């Protein structure tokens, strides 16, 4: 089976909602199915301070596999539970969210609630070309602001692979490679522990 990925992105507070693109999204999914192509949706939703933001709901109804940002999700406990039950990853972008003014203080980022509620969270750098940084900076910012421990960092790193667009076989290979690197890191860390 051929796999493909579609990522809808837009500035939600200034442009159209996800629902504006519903015909195009459904048509693309229908055409993909006709060609035996899987078209998982990774939809940019909830990067907004709107109280009534419906984009997260639309992303869930469209069966998105990942929701980019999801800042507004915390305002909807039922949707949070659905995201958790369906294993939809929330792709958080701490530095971008702060720079763009969606989160004034990273210590109060809703991702802390998502992590504590057991939602699958993935850290992303959002626009690395614009910010001139890699997701390592976002990991560091999250680690410092959210009081994460090594166990949580490990899970976040693994989530990057588990909730990626890779095939199951590709994920297994990537996780095996990653676990080898992780073990070497832990060995190094224990050797230099004070």
C-alpha positions in Angstrom: 0.0 0.0 0.0 1.3 3.4 -0.9 1.4 6.0 1.9 1.2 9.7 1.7 0.9 12.6 4.2 -1.2 15.7 4.0 -0.5 18.6 6.4 -2.9 21.5 6.4 -1.4 24.7 7.9 -2.7 28.2 8.1 -2.7 31.1 10.6 -6.0 30.3 12.3 -6.7 33.7 13.8 -6.3 35.5 10.5 -7.4 33.0 7.8 -10.0 30.3 7.2 -10.9 27.5 9.6 -10.4 23.8 8.7 -14.1 23.6 7.8 -13.5 26.0 4.9 -11.3 23.2 3.3 -13.7 20.4 4.0 -14.6 19.7 0.3 -11.0 19.6 -0.7 -10.0 17.4 2.2 -12.8 14.9 1.6 -12.1 14.8 -2.1 -8.4 14.2 -1.5 -9.2 11.4 0.9 -11.7 9.8 -1.6 -9.2 10.0 -4.5 -6.5 8.5 -2.3 -8.7 5.6 -1.3 -9.5 4.9 -5.0 -5.7 4.6 -5.6 -5.2 2.4 -2.5 -3.2 5.2 -0.8 -3.4 6.0 2.9 -3.8 9.7 3.4 -3.3 10.4 7.2 -4.1 14.0 8.0 -1.8 16.0 10.2 -3.9 19.1 10.7 -2.7 22.5 12.1 -5.5 23.2 14.6 -5.9 25.0 17.9 -3.0 27.4 17.5 -5.3 30.1 18.7 -6.5 32.0 21.7 -10.1 32.0 20.5 -12.4 30.6 23.1 -14.7 29.2 20.4 -12.0 27.7 18.2 -13.6 24.8 16.3 -10.5 23.7 14.4 -9.6 21.0 17.0 -13.1 19.5 16.8 -12.9 19.6 13.0 -9.5 17.9 13.1 -10.9 15.1 15.3 -14.0 14.7 13.1 -11.7 14.4 10.0 -9.8 11.6 11.8 -6.5 13.5 12.0 -3.6 11.4 13.2 -1.7 14.4 14.6 -2.9 17.8 15.6 -0.4 20.6 15.1 -0.2 22.9 18.2 -3.5 22.1 19.8 -3.2 25.0 22.2 -7.0 25.5 22.4 -7.6 21.8 23.2 -7.4 22.3 27.0 -10.6 24.3 26.9 -12.5 21.2 25.8 -12.2 18.3 28.3 -14.4 16.0 26.2 -12.3 16.6 23.1 -9.1 15.9 25.2 -10.6 12.5 26.3 -11.4 11.7 22.6 -7.9 12.6 21.6 -6.5 10.4 24.3 -8.8 7.5 23.5 -8.0 7.6 19.8 -4.3 8.1 20.3 -4.2 11.3 18.3 -0.8 13.0 18.9 -0.7 16.7 19.9 2.3 18.3 18.2 3.4 21.1 20.5 5.8 23.8 19.5 6.9 25.6 22.7 9.2 28.3 21.3 7.0 29.2 18.4 3.9 29.4 20.7 5.7 31.8 23.0 7.3 33.9 20.2 3.9 34.3 18.5 2.2 35.2 21.7 -0.1 32.2 22.2 1.6 31.3 25.5 3.1 34.2 27.5 5.0 32.0 29.9 6.1 28.5 28.9 5.6 27.3 32.4 1.8 27.7 31.7 1.8 26.0 28.3 -1.2 23.6 28.0 1.2 20.8 27.0 1.9 20.3 30.7 -1.8 19.4 31.2 -1.7 17.1 28.1 1.3 15.3 29.4 -0.2 14.9 32.9 -3.5 13.7 31.4 -1.7 11.0 29.4 -2.3 12.5 25.9 0.4 11.6 23.3 2.5 14.7 22.9 5.2 15.3 20.3 7.6 18.2 20.4 8.2 20.1 17.2 10.1 23.2 16.2 7.3 24.5 14.0 9.3 26.8 11.7 13.0 26.0 12.1 13.9 28.1 9.1 12.4 31.2 10.6 13.5 30.7 14.2 16.9 29.5 13.1 16.8 26.6 15.6 16.2 22.9 15.7 13.7 21.0 17.9 16.6 20.5 20.4 15.9 24.0 21.5 12.2 23.2 22.0 13.1 20.1 24.0 15.4 22.2 26.2 12.7 24.9 26.7 10.1 22.3 27.5 12.5 20.5 29.9 13.3 23.7 31.8 9.8 25.3 31.8 7.7 22.1 32.5 10.0 20.5 35.1 10.3 17.3 33.0 12.4 14.4 34.2 14.4 11.9 32.1 11.5 9.5 31.9 9.3 12.1 30.3 12.1 13.2 27.9 12.5 9.6 26.8 8.8 9.3 26.1 8.7 12.5 24.2 11.6 11.4 22.0 10.0 8.0 21.4 6.6 9.7 20.6 8.4 11.6 17.8 8.9 8.2 16.2 5.7 6.4 17.3 3.5 9.2 16.0 5.4 9.9 12.8 4.2 9.2 9.2 6.6 6.2 8.9 5.3 2.7 8.2 5.1 0.3 11.1 8.2 -1.5 9.9 10.1 1.9 9.6 9.0 2.8 13.1 10.3 -0.5 14.5 13.7 0.0 12.9 13.9 3.6 14.0 12.9 2.7 17.5 15.5 0.0 17.6 18.2 2.4 16.5 17.0 5.0 18.9 17.0 2.6 21.9 20.6 1.7 21.2 21.6 5.4 21.2 19.5 5.9 24.4 21.3 3.1 26.2 24.7 4.6 25.3 23.5 8.0 26.5 22.3 6.5 29.8 25.6 4.7 30.2 27.5 7.9 29.6 25.3 9.8 32.0 25.8 7.3 34.8 29.6 7.4 34.3 29.7 11.1 34.8 27.0 11.4 37.4 28.2 13.4 40.5 
